[in-house]
Amino acid sequence: MNNEELVGPDGERARLRAAVDAVNRELLRLPRRTTSAEGTNELFDRWGELVNLLALGPEPQWRRCPVCHNVGRRDATLCAYCWTRLASLPPVPVAEEGAERFPTSS
């Protein structure tokens, strides 16, 4: 599968996820402070609240229909455009659970 096939029709949400990840990487580079009165901890808390409100969730997986070549969800069993029955694909490995994604002050 090439990169084009991994990009789904939801470009706006994909760009928003990329922006959130970029800000998150920069926040993770900031030094942590030990008291909650410090501005950095408040920034971490507010950022976590914003990310939760956005509720972006993980990036969906996409694939192309082998018949009509439209893009659809990877886990779809029927193409939403031409109704072709799609073969099941093996599950994609999930990122490690212990990895910190968004900073928190706690």
Secondary structure as the mmCIF struct_conf table of DSSP 4:
data_model
#
loop_
_struct_conf.conf_type_id
_struct_conf.id
_struct_conf.beg_label_comp_id
_struct_conf.beg_label_asym_id
_struct_conf.beg_label_seq_id
_struct_conf.end_label_comp_id
_struct_conf.end_label_asym_id
_struct_conf.end_label_seq_id
HELX_RH_AL_P HELX_RH_AL_P1 ASN A 3 LEU A 6
BEND BEND1 PRO A 9 PRO A 9
HELX_RH_AL_P HELX_RH_AL_P2 GLY A 11 ARG A 29
BEND BEND2 LEU A 30 LEU A 30
HELX_LH_PP_P HELX_LH_PP_P1 PRO A 31 ARG A 32
BEND BEND3 THR A 34 THR A 35
TURN_TY1_P TURN_TY1_P1 SER A 36 ALA A 37
BEND BEND4 GLU A 38 GLU A 38
HELX_RH_AL_P HELX_RH_AL_P3 GLY A 39 LEU A 54
TURN_TY1_P TURN_TY1_P2 ALA A 55 ALA A 55
BEND BEND5 PRO A 58 PRO A 58
HELX_LH_PP_P HELX_LH_PP_P2 GLU A 59 GLN A 61
STRN STRN1 TRP A 62 ARG A 64
TURN_TY1_P TURN_TY1_P3 PRO A 66 CYS A 68
STRN STRN2 VAL A 71 ARG A 73
TURN_TY1_P TURN_TY1_P4 ARG A 74 ASP A 75
BEND BEND6 THR A 77 THR A 77
STRN STRN3 LEU A 78 LEU A 78
TURN_TY1_P TURN_TY1_P5 ALA A 80 CYS A 82
HELX_LH_PP_P HELX_LH_PP_P3 THR A 84 THR A 84
STRN STRN4 ARG A 85 ARG A 85
HELX_LH_PP_P HELX_LH_PP_P4 LEU A 86 SER A 88
HELX_LH_PP_P HELX_LH_PP_P5 PRO A 90 GLU A 96
TURN_TY1_P TURN_TY1_P6 GLU A 97 GLY A 98
BEND BEND7 ALA A 99 ALA A 99
BEND BEND8 PHE A 102 PHE A 102
#
